[in-house]
Amino acid sequence: MTELVSATNIQHRKLSLSKKILRTVMITLGAVLMAVGLEIFLVPNKVIDGGVTGISIMLSHLTGLQLGIFLFLLNLPFVYLGYKQMGKTFAISTVYGIIVLSIFTSLFHPVPAFTDDILLATIFGGMILGIGVGIVIRSGGALDGTEILALVVTKKVPFSVGQIIMFINVFILGAAGFVFSWDRAMYSLLAYVIAFKAIDTVVAGFEESKSVWIISDEAERIGDAVNARLGRGVTYLRGEGAYTGDDKKVIFSIITRLEESKLTTIVEEIDPSAFLAIADISEVRGGRFKKRNIH
């Protein structure tokens, strides 16, 4: 019984007050940035975003009602799905973010657009919107129900979350051609791509990290060189070749994308026949990832 209670406490450990405050501040900031991108750049120029936000923009245009009303009402059903899929904390964070977004889109609605240049509005609106959404995602919430819906649907169909979202948005962005005009639909697609890239940059981090796996008979020499010339720590793992049965020493390390070329050069200089695998990773925590000074 004690073990069961301990396991439950580990699974449902509450966030500290400082982390709750930080999460609230970051979600507020992200929602306000998204509201700025929408009401001060995209909406006045009849450019939409994908997902529930895009549907809300078109309904607001057709009915004359404020955008915040539709953002709140249309996203509510997806909050329940988010609660089922991601838990209570995610649902609360999402509800809070959507409320802040709805309030600030209403407050910013009377504010005149920063620019009437459609291209500038598309670029900066998409960028600001994407940064805002990315901040909220990093903080454990969401501002659009499309992603939550995709998580549910992907369990029932042989498609990834990204493919489902893209499929949904093709119809939503295409509808902008009928509601506004076809040139606005194309600008909307551009805004969506910019926002998507901005979200990816914020969530993954500006300094992209990469995991490195090296298998070589000169593992120790390569490891020493990576440590001395890159200032990165390495970990040696024991491996066994499935075909030969030979014992192999495997090097594991974390680098940044700017260091990839130099690491490749180091490996090729010491052992041109070494096996080298490099993969993108979205986040690194703990350990000794901090770069050591190179003398």
Stockholm file with secondary structure:
# STOCKHOLM 1.0

chainA/1-295         MTELVSATNIQHRKLSLSKKILRTVMITLGAVLMAVGLEIFLVPNKVIDGGVTGISIMLSHLTGLQLGIFLFLLNLPFVYLGYKQMGKTFAISTVYGIIVLSIFTSLFHPVPAFTDDILLATIFGGMILGIGVGIVIRSGGALDGTEILALVVTKKVPFSVGQIIMFINVFILGAAGFVFSWDRAMYSLLAYVIAFKAIDTVVAGFEESKSVWIISDEAERIGDAVNARLGRGVTYLRGEGAYTGDDKKVIFSIITRLEESKLTTIVEEIDPSAFLAIADISEVRGGRFKKRNIH
#=GR chainA/1-295 SS CHHHHHHHHHHTCCCCHHHHHHHHHHHHHHHHHHHHIIIIIIGGGTCCCSHHHHHHHHHHHHHCCCHHHHHHHHHHHHHHHHHHHHCHHHHHHHHHHHHHHHHHHHHHTTSCCSCCCHHHHHHHHHHHHHHHHHHHHHTTCCSCHHHHHHHHHTTTSSSCHHHHHHHHHHHHHHHHHHHTCHHHHHHHHHHHHHHHHHHHHHHHCSSCEEEEEEECTTHHHHHHHIIIIICCCCEEEEEECTTTCCEEEEEEEEEEGGGHHHHHHHHHHHCTTCEEEEEEESCCCSTTCSCCCCC
#=GC SS_cons         CHHHHHHHHHHTCCCCHHHHHHHHHHHHHHHHHHHHIIIIIIGGGTCCCSHHHHHHHHHHHHHCCCHHHHHHHHHHHHHHHHHHHHCHHHHHHHHHHHHHHHHHHHHHTTSCCSCCCHHHHHHHHHHHHHHHHHHHHHTTCCSCHHHHHHHHHTTTSSSCHHHHHHHHHHHHHHHHHHHTCHHHHHHHHHHHHHHHHHHHHHHHCSSCEEEEEEECTTHHHHHHHIIIIICCCCEEEEEECTTTCCEEEEEEEEEEGGGHHHHHHHHHHHCTTCEEEEEEESCCCSTTCSCCCCC
//
